[in-house]
Amino acid sequence: MKFTLKLGVLVSSFISSLIWSLNLLLFLYTLLVYYLLYEVPIGHWVAGVLMISLPIVWGVNLLLLLFWLLVRPWRALMPLIAMLIGIPFWRRTFALNQPGSNGEKGATLKVMTYNAMAFNKYDMVETQHPDDANQMIEWVVKEPADIKCFQEFYNDNNSVVFKTIRRLGKGGYPYYATLNPPERPGYKGFIGVALFSRYPIVRRGDEVFDNFNGLVWADVKVGVDTIRVLSVHLQSMGIRVGGMLEQRESQQVKSNTRGLLRQLRHGFTLRRNQILRIEQYYRNSPYPVIICGDFNDTPYSYVYGKMRRLLRNAFEDAGRGFGFSYNKAPGFIRIDNQFYNARYLDAINYVTYRDIKFSDHYPVMAEYVVKPKEISKDRTPRTHIEIDL
């Protein structure tokens, strides 16, 4: 009996020591992730994988915190400290802002961004039912934003349903800029990135990244001020979580798992290069900038970190809740964002339309106040080199 008790104590002590050792390694790993997120020192895909693991790291730290509170309370200090050090990153995940007011008495500007999934063109080809596409385009036209940025926008002037540019024009958005990618086999219409505005566009441009990924920019005249707005669509991660979860054959699961890191590496590399191009558009702009769209990366990524060092994030400053913007598995991620010049603009409201479920993304709207005093103090455009488009 005594031998059994001693053996049980030894096993319990060994397991406790092993978990403590793993907890120490997790603590060091957590600090490394924090450093990468804070400094954004490198754009290597391995660093990218480490950075996006932060929610999992937090989850494991929380479980260990609860475990040690029940077993050895003093050891709970390590995971608690790990969580507390990460407080500056919590606001990337959850926001508790209330809608603001126009304290600056300047012009207000509502900007919507929406990955429209070609207005369900793919589904219509299979089902031959245009109702969903019609309802979706009707909602897009009537939604009362001043500027509407789209990714996977679709237009076909030979179609009754998909004369989207014409329908938006009749709905009060006569000014627009569109990306013109190379012709894609099997598609008669245009698909890509687009931007529509109630206000006059005085200058515009675009750049193709890959196929229908890319950006369009437009200098929009809002009263006496000019704002440069970019609609961007970065490279997809190329991972279909729902499809992977539905796989039943072990061989297929293994094949998908082997391809996962390859897809992650490919996506990270392309998005890293694309975000550097977007940074150049920001630095070369003589006007205040709003950059919005489908970034295809989480708030704990290299892409998000680079953007956050340049501009403020509208969700963090004016959003509420988690702001999840993806309407497919895993569902609890925010990959659609708006970034803006806080010196010239105030974000006073941010809404994710989670009741609009036409696409695999939810539309996102942010409302800004233009600070007339700040813009008037800085009328001289910054020194810049025009990008040859």
Sequence and secondary structure as in RCSB ss.txt:
>XXXX:A:sequence
MKFTLKLGVLVSSFISSLIWSLNLLLFLYTLLVYYLLYEVPIGHWVAGVLMISLPIVWGVNLLLLLFWLLVRPWR
ALMPLIAMLIGIPFWRRTFALNQPGSNGEKGATLKVMTYNAMAFNKYDMVETQHPDDANQMIEWVVKEPADIKCF
QEFYNDNNSVVFKTIRRLGKGGYPYYATLNPPERPGYKGFIGVALFSRYPIVRRGDEVFDNFNGLVWADVKVGVD
TIRVLSVHLQSMGIRVGGMLEQRESQQVKSNTRGLLRQLRHGFTLRRNQILRIEQYYRNSPYPVIICGDFNDTPY
SYVYGKMRRLLRNAFEDAGRGFGFSYNKAPGFIRIDNQFYNARYLDAINYVTYRDIKFSDHYPVMAEYVVKPKEI
SKDRTPRTHIEIDL
>XXXX:A:secstr
 HHHHHHHHHHHHHHHHHHHHHHHHHHHHHHHHHHHHHH     HHHHHHHHTHHHHHHHHHHHHHHHHHH GGG
GHHHHHHHHHTHHHHTTT EE      TT   EEEEEEEE GGGGHHHHHHH   HHHHHHHHHHHHS  SEEEE
EEEEE TT SS  HHHHHHHTT  EEEE      TT  SEEEEEEEESS EEEEEEEEEETTEEEEEEEEEETTE
EEEEEEEE       HHHHHH   HHHHHHHHHHHHHHHHHHHHHHHHHHHHHHHHHHT SS EEEEEE  S TT
SHHHHHHHHHSEEHHHHH EE    B STT     EEEEE TTTEEEEEEEE TT  SSSB  EEEEEEE HHHH
HHT S         
